[in-house]
């Protein structure tokens, strides 16, 4: 159940961040889904922790998945750059989070 809650937190946070990009272009209505998305994301992250997932693991996965999803979706939706260097950095983040998770299981 904690993994499902965490997935919801990631989706909510990424959606809110993408709406923030829209709001920054002058579309003030987009601040409503920004606020709702972040509130939902933190609520689901809190529920994830209450379900027993360790903080370091939950937060690491939440941020790493959020970074990768936001960068890829901003490339698709807003035509922002996604360079090899950025992809390498995202790969390093994912590997680092995996190491934290593996270290947390022992």
N, C-alpha and C positions, 0 to 999 in steps of 0.2 A: 504494500500500500504506500510506503514511503517513496518508492520510486515513481509511482503514478502522481503523487502530490508534487514531487520535485519536477517532473515533466511539465505539469501544469504551471508551476512557478516560472519555469524557463520560457514557456510559450507566452505567458502573460507579460513577462519582463521584456522580451524581444518585441512583442506587439506594441507595448508602450513606448519603447525606444524608437521604433520606426514611426510611430505617430508623432513623437517629439520632433523628428526630422521634418515631417509635414507641417507641424505647428510653427516651426522656425522659419518657414517660407511665408508666413503671414496668415495662415489659415487658423484663426483663433479657436474655432470649434474643435480642433484636434487636441487641444489641451484637456478636454473632457476624457477621451479614451486614454490619454497619457496618465492622468491622475488615477483613473479606475484601474488601469493595467498595473501600475506600480503598487497600489494598495492590495490588489488581488495577488500579485507576485509575492509580496512580503508576507501576506497572510498564509499563502500556500507554503512558502519556505518555513514559516513558523510551525505550520502543521507537520511538515516533513521532519523537523527536529523533534517535535512532540511524539512522532511515530517511532523515534528511536535512531534515526540516522545521525551519525556524528557530525558536528558542525563543520570541521575541516573538510570532510568528504562532500557534504551537501553544498557548502558554499563554493568549494573548488569546482565541482561539476556545474553548478548553476552559473558561475561566472565564465568558465571556459566554453560551455555550450552557448551561452549568451553572446560571447565575443564572436565565435565562429558563425553562428546563425545570423547575427546582426550584420557582420561584414559581408557575408554571401548575399543576404537579402538586399542589403543596400546597393550592392553591385547590380543585382537584377532589377530592383525597383527604381533606383535613383541614378543608375549608371555611374556610381562612384568607383574610384580605382580599387583594384584588388591585384597587387603586384606579387611577384614571386617572393620577395622579401616578407611581405605581409603574410603570405601563406606559410612560409617557413616559421615565422613567429607564432602563428596560430598552432602549427604542428608542435612546436616546443611547449606551448601552454598545455595542449592536450596531453602530451607525454608527461609533463610535470604533474598534472592532476591525476593521471593514472598512477604515477609513483606514490603520490600522497594517499590515494585510495588503497593501493596494495600495502603500503606501510601501516595503514589504519586497521587492516584485518589481522595483524599479528600481535 
